[in-house]
């Protein structure tokens, strides 16, 4: 049960980091 919660946190962190990378890529394209 605890492992699932940790995995969810990891997935959320990974998605958050990917989102930041995507935004940086978009920003560099529009610059």
C-alpha positions in Angstrom: 0.0 0.0 0.0 2.8 2.4 1.0 4.7 1.4 -2.2 1.8 2.5 -4.4 1.7 5.9 -2.8 5.4 6.3 -3.3 5.1 5.3 -6.9 2.3 7.8 -7.4 4.5 10.5 -6.0 7.4 9.4 -8.2 5.1 9.4 -11.3 3.8 12.9 -10.4 7.4 14.2 -9.9 8.4 12.7 -13.3 5.4 14.3 -15.0 6.1 17.6 -13.4 9.8 17.5 -14.5 8.7 16.5 -18.0 6.3 19.4 -18.0 9.0 21.8 -17.1 11.3 20.4 -19.8 8.5 20.8 -22.4 7.9 24.4 -21.3 11.6 25.2 -21.6 11.7 23.6 -25.1 8.7 25.6 -26.2 10.2 28.8 -24.7 13.5 28.2 -26.6 11.6 27.6 -29.8 9.6 30.9 -29.5 12.7 32.9 -28.5 
